Amino acid sequence: MSKLASQNRFIDLSDYGRSAGKWIANTLKNTRFTPIHVTLLFGVSGIIAIYCILKGHYNLACFFIILKSIIDAADGELARIKKTPSYTGRYLDSLFDIVLNFLFLMAICTVSDNSFQTTLLAFFCIQLQGTLYNYYYVILRTKSVDGDKTSRIFENKTPKAFEGENQKWVTILFRIYIIVYGVFDKIIYKLDRSASQLKTFPNWFMSLVSLYGLGFQLLLICVMLLLNWIEFIIPFFIIYSVLIPVLIVIRKVYIKQKE
């Protein structure tokens, strides 16, 4: 099952790892590897990338960051191939992402002259950017694809565990998710409340919004690491947030609910 119906598929600048992720998933489909095993593997890749940043091995860091993005695509693909949707995997994936994002920036802060306070601001900005992308993307997914419902527009109620997963773990991971992501979800929802009433978005708009997708954010970090622009990464992501109001205004002016 694809995440999106054919008419809603767009050029996602953040999803460059999808083809390789599908290959990994197809390779693992008849093995004992589960999507959660793959999620844990992308966490390991991210940790290795952080170590490489701290040691100044920026080329290797970029390799493992891109590998992390590829493996990140593979866990969801494997879940779809094996037809084993999982809230446990969905929340674990998101929690790994936010922890790794924080650690990526902290590692960059450590090897650069950026302050801890500025790094925290950059972390807030990078998460808010990603939340805007996810908000529009999840609206598109949940209203255009039948059955792919592990991501929800409104994460305001503990979901019922799918068959084969433990409700206790779903509840625990959901509560942690709300603690770490809740403020970002609320901010974006308040900025564009009416978007949740839409049934679709134009493909060109989603491609534009994908500039804020996690994969593209990590790709930008890699480019700056390879260019040895380590000092500019943290201030860049603060300034990059200027696109948030621009994208929301474009959505409100050009993409409205049809009467």
Backbone torsions as a table, in degrees:
resi	resn	phi	psi	omega
1	MET	NA	131.4	175.1
2	SER	-81.2	156.4	177.1
3	LYS	-65.6	-31.5	-173.5
4	LEU	-127.9	149.8	172.1
5	ALA	-65.4	154.6	-173.6
6	SER	-56.1	-38.8	-177.7
7	GLN	-71.7	-15.3	-178.9
8	ASN	-102.7	1.3	-179.3
9	ARG	-75.0	132.2	-175.3
10	PHE	-129.3	167.0	175.8
11	ILE	-75.5	105.2	-177.1
12	ASP	-97.2	106.9	-176.4
13	LEU	-66.0	-18.0	-178.2
14	SER	-94.4	-5.2	-171.2
15	ASP	-108.3	33.7	-177.2
16	TYR	-65.8	-16.9	-179.2
17	GLY	-89.0	2.4	-173.0
18	ARG	-63.0	-46.7	-177.4
19	SER	-61.3	-46.1	178.1
20	ALA	-66.5	-35.5	177.7
21	GLY	-63.7	-39.6	177.4
22	LYS	-65.4	-38.4	178.9
23	TRP	-63.2	-43.5	178.3
24	ILE	-61.8	-45.2	-178.9
25	ALA	-61.9	-43.6	179.3
26	ASN	-66.2	-32.3	177.5
27	THR	-67.1	-32.7	-175.3
28	LEU	-96.1	-2.5	-170.2
29	LYS	-63.0	-29.4	-179.0
30	ASN	-105.4	20.7	178.2
31	THR	-109.5	180.0	178.2
32	ARG	-84.3	-2.5	178.3
33	PHE	-65.5	133.5	177.3
34	THR	-106.2	164.6	175.7
35	PRO	-55.7	-35.1	179.6
36	ILE	-67.5	-35.6	174.2
37	HIS	-59.1	-41.2	-179.8
38	VAL	-67.9	-39.3	177.1
39	THR	-59.7	-44.0	177.9
40	LEU	-61.7	-34.8	-179.5
41	LEU	-67.3	-39.0	178.9
42	PHE	-70.1	-27.4	173.6
43	GLY	-64.3	-42.2	177.6
44	VAL	-62.5	-43.3	178.9
45	SER	-60.2	-41.1	178.9
46	GLY	-64.6	-41.1	179.9
47	ILE	-64.4	-40.5	177.5
48	ILE	-62.6	-40.5	178.5
49	ALA	-61.4	-41.0	178.7
50	ILE	-62.5	-44.2	177.7
51	TYR	-59.5	-42.9	-180.0
52	CYS	-63.6	-38.7	176.8
53	ILE	-61.6	-46.4	-178.6
54	LEU	-62.2	-31.4	-179.3
55	LYS	-90.2	-1.2	178.6
56	GLY	81.0	11.7	178.8
57	HIS	-91.7	74.7	-171.5
58	TYR	-68.6	-34.0	177.7
59	ASN	-62.3	-46.3	178.2
60	LEU	-65.3	-39.1	178.5
61	ALA	-58.0	-43.6	179.8
62	CYS	-64.0	-40.2	178.3
63	PHE	-57.7	-48.0	-176.8
64	PHE	-74.8	-26.3	174.6
65	ILE	-67.6	-45.7	178.3
66	ILE	-65.7	-39.9	176.9
67	LEU	-61.0	-39.7	177.3
68	LYS	-59.0	-43.0	179.3
69	SER	-64.0	-38.8	179.3
70	ILE	-66.1	-48.3	-179.8
71	ILE	-65.0	-32.7	177.8
72	ASP	-60.8	-34.4	176.9
73	ALA	-75.3	-29.3	-174.1
74	ALA	-70.2	-34.0	-176.1
75	ASP	-65.4	-42.5	177.5
76	GLY	-66.8	-38.8	178.2
77	GLU	-62.8	-41.2	180.0
78	LEU	-65.3	-38.1	177.9
79	ALA	-63.0	-39.1	179.4
80	ARG	-70.7	-40.5	179.6
81	ILE	-63.8	-44.1	-178.8
82	LYS	-83.9	-3.6	-179.7
83	LYS	55.3	48.4	179.9
84	THR	-126.3	67.2	177.2
85	PRO	-59.9	147.5	-172.9
86	SER	-151.9	122.7	172.5
87	TYR	-70.1	-30.7	177.2
88	THR	-59.3	-48.6	178.6
89	GLY	-66.3	-39.0	-178.6
90	ARG	-62.2	-47.2	-178.6
91	TYR	-73.8	-37.2	178.9
92	LEU	-62.5	-41.0	177.4
93	ASP	-58.0	-49.3	-178.4
94	SER	-65.9	-38.4	179.4
95	LEU	-67.8	-40.0	175.5
96	PHE	-61.0	-41.8	-179.1
97	ASP	-59.4	-48.8	-175.3
98	ILE	-69.4	-37.2	177.4
99	VAL	-65.3	-45.1	-179.9
100	LEU	-65.7	-39.5	176.9
101	ASN	-58.1	-45.1	179.1
102	PHE	-61.8	-44.8	-178.3
103	LEU	-70.0	-34.7	174.7
104	PHE	-57.4	-49.2	-177.3
105	LEU	-68.4	-37.3	178.0
106	MET	-65.2	-37.5	177.6
107	ALA	-65.3	-42.7	178.1
108	ILE	-63.8	-39.6	176.8
109	CYS	-60.0	-42.0	-177.4
110	THR	-63.0	-37.6	-176.0
111	VAL	-97.9	6.8	179.3
112	SER	-126.1	-176.9	-179.6
113	ASP	-95.9	10.7	180.0
114	ASN	-73.2	145.6	-179.4
115	SER	-81.0	160.6	177.7
116	PHE	-62.2	-40.4	-179.6
117	GLN	-64.2	-41.7	178.5
118	THR	-65.8	-36.6	179.0
119	THR	-66.2	-40.5	176.2
120	LEU	-61.1	-40.0	177.9
121	LEU	-64.3	-42.1	178.1
122	ALA	-62.9	-39.2	177.7
123	PHE	-62.9	-45.0	177.7
124	PHE	-58.9	-44.0	-178.0
125	CYS	-65.5	-44.1	-176.9
126	ILE	-66.1	-34.8	177.4
127	GLN	-71.9	-37.3	178.6
128	LEU	-66.8	-39.1	176.3
129	GLN	-60.5	-49.3	-179.8
130	GLY	-63.5	-33.3	179.4
131	THR	-67.3	-36.7	178.0
132	LEU	-62.6	-46.6	177.9
133	TYR	-59.8	-48.1	-177.9
134	ASN	-64.0	-35.9	-179.8
135	TYR	-60.1	-52.7	179.9
136	TYR	-67.0	-39.4	-176.9
137	TYR	-67.7	-40.7	179.7
138	VAL	-68.6	-36.5	174.7
139	ILE	-58.1	-46.5	-179.6
140	LEU	-62.9	-43.5	-178.9
141	ARG	-64.8	-50.2	-173.2
142	THR	-69.6	-21.5	-178.6
143	LYS	-103.5	-0.9	-179.0
144	SER	-124.0	-10.9	-177.2
145	VAL	-126.3	128.9	179.6
146	ASP	-87.6	118.7	173.1
147	GLY	106.5	-18.8	-178.9
148	ASP	-95.9	79.9	-167.7
149	LYS	-118.2	17.4	-178.0
150	THR	-69.5	-27.3	172.7
151	SER	-96.0	132.7	-176.6
152	ARG	-119.8	147.5	179.2
153	ILE	-62.1	-44.6	-179.2
154	PHE	-116.0	111.7	178.2
155	GLU	-93.8	72.2	-175.4
156	ASN	-121.2	6.4	-179.2
157	LYS	-149.8	136.7	179.0
158	THR	-60.0	123.6	-179.0
159	PRO	-76.6	157.7	175.0
160	LYS	-80.7	129.1	-176.8
161	ALA	-59.1	143.8	173.4
162	PHE	-72.2	162.5	176.8
163	GLU	-59.4	131.9	178.4
164	GLY	97.3	-7.0	176.7
165	GLU	-119.2	158.9	-173.7
166	ASN	-88.7	124.2	-178.8
167	GLN	-60.8	-35.5	-179.8
168	LYS	-59.7	-44.6	-179.8
169	TRP	-69.8	-35.9	176.0
170	VAL	-60.8	-44.4	-179.7
171	THR	-63.7	-45.3	-179.7
172	ILE	-62.6	-47.4	-178.3
173	LEU	-67.3	-35.9	177.5
174	PHE	-63.1	-43.3	-179.4
175	ARG	-65.0	-38.6	176.3
176	ILE	-66.4	-40.6	178.3
177	TYR	-57.6	-46.5	-179.2
178	ILE	-62.1	-38.6	180.0
179	ILE	-63.5	-44.8	-173.3
180	VAL	-89.3	-25.8	-178.1
181	TYR	-108.5	-16.9	-171.3
182	GLY	-55.0	-43.6	-177.0
183	VAL	-64.6	-37.8	179.7
184	PHE	-69.4	-41.9	178.2
185	ASP	-60.6	-43.2	-178.3
186	LYS	-66.2	-40.6	179.8
187	ILE	-62.8	-49.0	-178.1
188	ILE	-65.7	-39.6	179.7
189	TYR	-62.7	-41.4	179.5
190	LYS	-67.8	-32.3	179.1
191	LEU	-71.9	-30.8	-179.6
192	ASP	-144.5	64.2	-177.6
193	ARG	-60.3	-40.8	-173.0
194	SER	-71.6	-14.6	-179.9
195	ALA	-61.1	-29.7	-177.6
196	SER	-67.3	-14.2	179.8
197	GLN	-87.7	-10.5	-178.9
198	LEU	-78.2	152.8	179.2
199	LYS	-97.0	-21.2	-178.6
200	THR	-160.4	168.7	174.4
201	PHE	-131.8	148.2	176.6
202	PRO	-60.7	148.2	-178.8
203	ASN	-61.3	-36.6	-179.7
204	TRP	-63.3	-35.8	-179.4
205	PHE	-69.3	-42.9	-179.8
206	MET	-65.5	-35.2	176.3
207	SER	-64.0	-39.0	178.1
208	LEU	-65.6	-43.6	-179.8
209	VAL	-66.0	-27.1	-178.1
210	SER	-65.8	-7.7	170.9
211	LEU	-60.4	-20.7	179.5
212	TYR	-101.4	2.7	177.7
213	GLY	-66.3	148.8	-176.4
214	LEU	-57.1	-42.2	-179.9
215	GLY	-58.7	-41.6	-179.6
216	PHE	-71.7	-37.1	175.7
217	GLN	-59.3	-45.3	179.5
218	LEU	-66.6	-34.7	177.3
219	LEU	-63.8	-40.5	177.6
220	LEU	-62.7	-41.0	177.0
221	ILE	-60.3	-43.4	179.8
222	CYS	-61.9	-44.0	179.8
223	VAL	-59.0	-45.2	-178.7
224	MET	-69.6	-33.1	175.4
225	LEU	-65.4	-43.6	-179.1
226	LEU	-65.7	-31.3	178.4
227	LEU	-85.5	0.7	-178.0
228	ASN	61.2	34.1	177.1
229	TRP	-95.2	46.0	-173.8
230	ILE	-59.2	-34.2	-177.4
231	GLU	-71.5	-19.8	-173.4
232	PHE	-95.8	-11.1	-174.4
233	ILE	-62.1	-51.4	-176.5
234	ILE	-66.0	-48.9	176.6
235	PRO	-63.5	-31.0	179.5
236	PHE	-59.4	-45.9	-175.7
237	PHE	-71.6	-20.0	172.5
238	ILE	-72.6	-48.0	-179.9
239	ILE	-66.5	-34.5	-178.3
240	TYR	-59.3	-21.5	-179.5
241	SER	-68.8	-10.3	178.9
242	VAL	-60.8	-22.8	179.9
243	LEU	-73.7	-17.1	-178.2
244	ILE	-58.5	-56.5	178.9
245	PRO	-64.9	-30.8	179.2
246	VAL	-63.1	-47.7	-179.6
247	LEU	-65.2	-38.7	-179.9
248	ILE	-67.6	-39.9	177.4
249	VAL	-64.5	-43.2	177.2
250	ILE	-58.5	-44.1	179.6
251	ARG	-61.8	-45.6	-175.9
252	LYS	-70.6	-33.1	-177.3
253	VAL	-82.9	-41.7	-171.5
254	TYR	-104.8	-16.3	-175.7
255	ILE	-126.5	101.0	-176.2
256	LYS	-124.7	163.1	177.5
257	GLN	-66.3	128.3	178.2
258	LYS	-72.8	138.6	179.6
259	GLU	-73.1	NA	NA
